[in-house]
Amino acid sequence: QVELVESGGGLAQPGGSLRLSCVASGLSITTYSMSWYRQAPGKEREAVAYISNYGDITYIRDSVKGRFTISRDTAKNTVYLQMNSLTPEDTAVYFCNARYSEAYWGQGIQVTVSS
């Protein structure tokens, strides 16, 4: 049974930081490429960051480039999204995604950036 569990969300002030974690079970992040998506109220879900199964290719959405970083710990089968210099526009539900022959989603975690 595949499970992706996100944690680390919550309330942050503008300019603050959060680190999201996605712990994968039932699959290996060395087989599946991993991504973070987000969905703000009234908007479509959008890709934020991606890391290949080998960990050698990463992608960061232009609007968060220089502020967000994706990384992973294969020993913990966990993927991270480090988010710095947060703005209110980063407020959204963030989802972890695993993709290989099929795709799996986490339940999502709320990130709210507000003073």
Salt bridges, closest charged atoms under 4 A:
GLU46 OE2 - ARG38 NE 2.76
GLU46 OE1 - ARG61 NH2 3.17
ASP62 OD1 - LYS65 NZ 2.96
ASP90 OD1 - ARG38 NH1 2.99
ASP90 OD2 - ARG67 NH1 2.74
